[in-house]
Amino acid sequence: MATFDIPILPDPTENEALALFRAVEYKFPSKTLGSGKWYIPLFAAMVGGDQNEFAPLLYKHLIARPEYQASVERKALMRRIRETLLKLDKDYSFSREGWQCDEANRQRGFAWQDRLCKHNQGKIDQEFNSQKDFDWISKNISYGLYLSDHTILSEVETELTVLVGIMSQNLPRETGWHLRGTRRIGVSKEDVESIQQCVSLPTVIDYGEQC
């Protein structure tokens, strides 16, 4: 009986990871979404795609730049990185100081979810009809606590984090929901396509070329 060896692809080296960072920054639609956002989907993709060991390398890459030389600038950068990772967190037992799981929290979460989902919300709710605990977590925690909070990451930055985190897990249905949601909060079709291409870069980039 013939046997087949499954090839195991090696993880990228640090130089290859740096080449990827540059490629994503070049590809990201910064002219329309803003120059300070390109690294957010990168952090989301690395953590969601099980390459979190490169997160410190990306941080070092960022703080070597002139715009992050002052202490106050680095603190702001770290808050944004932490917020990105927090919005990817699956441990819903953690809550923020002063947060209340009340009707106001639920309404905040519903308002943000409604902006993203619009008329598709009914179908999404049907998915949770037999899993009321997940529905409660989604509305009160995922959206009420985390995703409707835009004090550190903006609306667009928050949705970029969620979209890339979901795409990195190869979840086609949920990816479709958040692709539509990203468009509904004002991101153009062309920019959404560029973001999709940024997520796909690790599978197509020739690491032997400098970007």
N, C-alpha and C positions, 0 to 999 in steps of 0.2 A: 504494500500500500504506500502510495506516494505521500510524503510529508511536505508541508510548506512552512517556511519561516516567515513570520510576520515582521516586516521591516519596522524598526523603531527609529523614528527621526530624532536626531539630537536637538536639544534645546539650543536656541540661538546664543551666540557668544555676546559678550558685552558690546563689542564693536558692531555686531549685527543689530543688537537692540538699539544702539544709538542711531544707526542708519535708519531703522524703522521710525524712531522718534522724529527724525528730520523729514522723512517721507510723509508722515502724517501731518506734521506742521505745514508742509508745502501743499498738501492736498486739501487740508481743511478749509472751508469757505470763510476765512477770516475777514474778508472785505465786507461781507454782509452780516456775519454773526459776531464779529469782534475778535481782535487778536489775542485776547487773554483767555480764550476758551478752548483752544485746541488740545491742551493737555488733559482736560477733564474726561473726554471719551477714552483717552489713552489709559488713564488710571482705571476707569470702569472696565475696559476691555481686558486689561492685564489681570485684574482681580477676578472678574467673571470668567475669564478664559484660562485660569489656573497658571498664570505667569506672574504671580504676585512678587516673585523674587526680584523682578526688574523695577518694582515701584521705587525702592531707594535710589536706583540708578537714574530714574527719571527725575526724582527730586534733586539729586546732585547736579544733573544736567540743567535744571531750571535755575538753581541758586547760583550757578556760575555766570548767569546773565547779568548785564548792568542793571536791569530794572528790579533785581532782587538782592541788591547789595546791602540795603539798609535793614536794620532789625525789624522795623515796623512793616516793611514790605514782605519780609520772610514770614512774620507772624500771620499776616493776612493770607499769604499763599498757603501756609499750613492749615489755617481754618478752612479754606476752600477745599483742600485735599481731604481733610478730615470729614467735611460735610459730604463730599462725593462718596467716600467709603462708607459713611454712615447710611447713606441712601441705598447702598447695596447690601446692607447688613440684613441677615435673615434671623437674628436673635431678637425677637420682638419683646423679650422680657425687659429690655433696657428702655428707660424713659428719661426725658429731659427734665431738668430741675424746674419746678413750677407748673409742669404740664398737667392738665386736667382732662380726663376722658369723659367729657360732658357733651351736651347737645351742641354747644358752640364749636367744639372740636370736630364733631361729626359733620356739621354744616360746612365748615371750612374744607374738610376733606371731600364732601359731596360736590361743592362748587368747583374745585379743581378737577375732580374726576369727570364732572359733567362737561367741562371745557374740552377735555381730551377725547371723551367718548361720544358725546352728543347722542344721536339716535341709536347708536350701537350699544348703549348702556344696558338696554333691556335684555339683549342676548347674553351679555356678560353676566348679568345678575342670574340668568337661568343656569349658568354653569355652577352657581353656588347654592342652588335650591336644596340640594341634598347634603350640603356641607355648610351649615349655618355658622359654625365656628370660623371657617375661612372667610365667609362673607363679613363677619364682625371684624376680624383682623384687618381685612382689606380696607373697610370703610373707616374704622376708628384709628387703626395703627398705621398701616401703609400710607394711606392718603391723609388721614386726620393729623397724625403726629409727624410723619416724615415728609411726604411729597408735597403737601400744601404749604410747607414752611419755606419761604423764599428770602429769608433774611440774610443768608450768606451766599447761597447759589441762587441765581435768578430763575425765573420760570423756564427759560430756554435751557439754561445749564442743568437744571434739575431733570428736565425731560431727556436731554442728551445722555445724562448718567443712566437713567432707567432704560432708555432705548438700547444703548450699547451693552449694558449689562445683560439684557435679555437676548440680544442678538448673539452675544458670546456664548450663551448656553444653548444655542440652536433650538429655540422655541418658536416655531413658525407662526402659530396662531397669535401668541402674545406679541411677537414682533410686528405682525400686521396691525394689531391694536395701537401700538405705540408709534408706528410709522404714520398712521393716520392722525394720532394725537399730536405728533410733532408738527405736522402740516397745519392742524387746527389752531395752534398757538402762534402761527405767523411765519414759520420757517418755509421757505420756498421749496418747490419740488426739486429744483436743481441742487439746492443746498442739502436736502435730505439724501439725494442720490450720492453727493460727494461724501457725506458722513458714512453711508453704507460702504462706499469704496474704501474709506479709511479703515473700517472694521475688517475688510477683506484683505488689506495690504499684507499682513503676515503670511498669507497663503500664496501671494503672487510676486512679492518683492524678490528681486535678485540681490541677496545680501552681499554679493561680491561687488556690487556697484555702489558708489557713494552717492547719496541723494542731496 
